[in-house]
Amino acid sequence: MARILSVSYDATLLRTRRMILEKAGYEVVSTSDLAEALEKCRSTDYDLVIMGHSIPRSDKLEIIRALRQHCPAPVLALLRGGEAPLKEAAESIDPFNPTLLLSAVERILKSGKTASAG
């Protein structure tokens, strides 16, 4: 079972994302704190990190760069409407479609993508 770290500033979105991913058979660890996300990556191996759209782009870039030091897992960046994809992420998608989310997760996990050097 793939282990996913889900990061978002919005607790409701974290719960919803967790339900969608767990129903699809993934193990999900959620956090709304960037420092906690880094700590979790230092202590546990993850197959994927999802950065929620509630996190501003500048914070996403900061946490992705910091994660690269401790976590080889690819990052899926969920975008705000009109936001450009993040080259530092394995993939960037619009977050409002659960089917698109699950497809992106499956695609990244099957591809064996690792962290982008960004």
N, C-alpha and C positions, 0 to 999 in steps of 0.2 A: 504494500500500500504506500503510495507516494505521500510524503509529508510536505505540507505547504504552510509557509508563514504568511499570514495576511495582515497588512498594516494599513490602518485608516484612522483619521482623526474623528470619524463619525461612528459611534457605538452601534447605531441602528444598521448602518451599512455593513459593519463587521459581522453582526449577527446574521443578517440576510445572506451575505457571501458565504459565511460558515455553513449555513443550512444547505445552500445550493451545492457547495463542494462536498460536504459530508454525505449528502444524498447520492452524489455521484461516486462515492466510495473513497474519497480522499481523507486523510488525517489532517486536520486544520488546527493551527495554533494562531490565535489572534492577539494583536496588540494595537493600542492607540498611541503608543509612546515610541518615538524614534530611538531614544537611548535604550529602551527595553528591547526593541527589535535588534539592535546591535548586540546586546548582551545575549539574547536568545540564539543569535547566529554564532556567537563564540562558544556556546555550551551545547548546541545541538546541530546535527546535520539536517538540512532541508533540501528537498528536490526542486523547490520553486519558491520564490518570494513574490507576492503580489502587493504592489503599491497602489493604494486606492486613489480615486480621483479627488477625494476631499483633501489630499495632501498637495499643497502648492508645488508648482514645478521646481522652484528653487530648493525646497526641502527634499523633493524626490531625488534631484541630482546629488544633493549632499549625502543622503542616506545610501544611494546606490554606490557612490564612490567609497564611502566608509565600509559598506558591506563587502566590497571587493577585497578588503584586507582580511576578512574573517570567514567569508561564505562564498563558495564557488557556485552556488545555485544561480540559475538564470532568474532574471527579474521580468515580470509581466507588469507593465505600467498601464493603469486604467486612467484614461484621459478625460478631462473636462471638455465640453463641447467646443469645437474649434481649435483645441490645443494641438500643436504639432507633435508628432511621435518623438519619443526620446531615443536617440541613437545609442545611449548607454544601456538601454533595456533590450532584452532578447526580442520583445514584441511589445507594441502599444496598441490598445484597443479602446473603443467606447464602452463604458461600463454598464450601460443600461439594458443590456440584452443578455440574460443568463445563458442562452444557447451559444452566443458568441464567446462569452467568458469560458464556458466549458470546452468549446472547440479550441480556443487558444491554449488553455491549460493542457489539453490532451496533445495538441500539436507540439508544444514546447517540450513536454515530457518525453514524447516519442522520438523527437529529433535528437535528444541527447545534448541539446545546447547547453553550454556552460556560460559562465559570466562573460560579459562583454568587456573588453579592455577599456572601452569608452574613454 
